[in-house]
Amino acid sequence: MESHPGQCLAPHEAVAVARALTGQQIDLDATNVAGLLTSLAAAGWNPEQLQQLRRNRQQLRQPWPFAVPLEQLRAIGFARFDALLADVRQAAGLEGLAPAQPAIRPLNPAEQRIVADRPPHW
């Protein structure tokens, strides 16, 4: 997806995207994606801090981006919100998932039985 840093944002759209990224209600006056990132940095959320927040949430197996109230999404439009969030995530280096960490433990006896179980035709 191509990023559109000059894409116009209404104030309520900037607030909703900021909430999805940070989990906080931050009043922003940004009018485009680049301005939103600048305003977030001024509020203490630069791209590196957002990346760290995402990593922490992932390690705790908690959702990220954060939920945005349904009323706010309806006011923006679901597709528009998703497109704006995707543009901001791409501009901030927050696209895609961080690699999952595999479990580092041996299988317990029940799991070993399941793994060893084969259908009769094997």
C-alpha positions in Angstrom: 0.0 0.0 0.0 1.4 3.4 -0.9 1.6 5.9 1.9 -0.1 9.3 1.5 1.6 11.6 4.0 -0.3 14.6 2.5 -3.7 12.9 2.9 -6.1 15.3 4.7 -7.3 14.4 8.2 -10.1 15.9 10.2 -9.4 16.5 13.9 -11.7 13.6 15.0 -9.8 11.3 12.6 -6.4 12.3 14.0 -7.7 11.7 17.6 -9.1 8.2 16.7 -5.9 7.1 15.0 -3.8 8.4 17.9 -6.0 6.4 20.3 -5.5 3.3 18.2 -1.8 3.7 18.3 -1.3 4.8 21.9 -4.4 3.7 23.8 -4.7 7.2 25.0 -7.1 10.0 24.2 -4.8 12.7 22.8 -6.3 15.9 21.3 -4.3 16.6 18.1 -4.7 19.3 15.5 -2.9 17.4 12.7 -4.3 17.7 9.3 -2.2 15.1 7.5 -0.3 11.9 8.3 3.1 13.6 8.6 1.5 16.2 10.9 -0.1 13.5 13.0 3.3 11.8 13.5 4.9 15.1 14.5 2.0 15.9 16.9 2.3 12.4 18.4 6.1 12.9 18.9 5.4 16.2 20.6 3.0 14.4 22.9 5.7 11.9 23.8 5.0 9.2 21.2 7.7 9.1 18.6 7.9 6.2 16.2 10.5 4.3 18.4 8.2 4.6 21.4 5.3 3.4 19.4 7.3 0.4 18.2 8.3 -0.4 21.8 4.7 -0.1 22.9 3.7 -2.6 20.2 6.5 -5.0 21.1 5.5 -4.8 24.8 1.8 -5.5 24.0 2.8 -8.4 21.8 5.0 -9.9 24.5 2.1 -9.7 27.0 -0.2 -11.2 24.4 -2.4 -8.1 24.4 -4.0 -6.5 21.4 -2.4 -3.7 19.4 -3.5 -1.4 17.9 -5.9 -0.5 20.7 -9.6 -0.6 20.3 -11.3 2.6 19.2 -14.9 3.2 20.3 -17.4 2.1 17.8 -19.1 5.6 17.7 -15.8 7.1 16.6 -15.3 4.5 13.9 -18.8 5.0 12.6 -18.3 8.8 12.4 -15.1 8.3 10.3 -16.2 5.3 8.3 -14.6 1.9 8.9 -12.7 1.8 5.5 -11.4 5.3 5.9 -10.2 4.6 9.4 -8.4 1.5 8.3 -6.8 3.3 5.4 -5.7 6.2 7.7 -4.3 3.8 10.3 -2.5 1.8 7.6 -0.9 5.0 6.2 0.2 6.2 9.7 1.6 2.7 10.6 3.5 2.6 7.4 4.9 6.1 7.9 5.9 5.2 11.5 7.5 1.8 10.6 4.7 -0.1 12.4 3.5 -2.2 9.6 3.4 -6.0 9.7 3.8 -8.2 12.7 7.0 -8.6 14.7 8.1 -12.3 14.4 6.4 -14.6 16.8 8.5 -16.2 19.5 8.3 -20.0 19.6 7.7 -21.8 22.9 10.9 -22.9 24.5 9.7 -25.8 26.5 9.6 -29.6 26.1 6.3 -31.2 25.2 4.4 -32.6 28.2 3.3 -36.3 28.3 -0.2 -35.5 26.9 1.3 -33.5 24.0 3.8 -36.3 23.3 0.9 -38.8 23.0 -0.9 -36.5 20.6 2.2 -36.0 18.5 2.9 -39.8 18.5 -0.7 -40.7 17.5 -1.0 -41.9 14.0 -4.0 -42.9 12.0 -4.3 -46.7 11.5 -3.4 -46.5 7.8 0.1 -45.1 8.6 
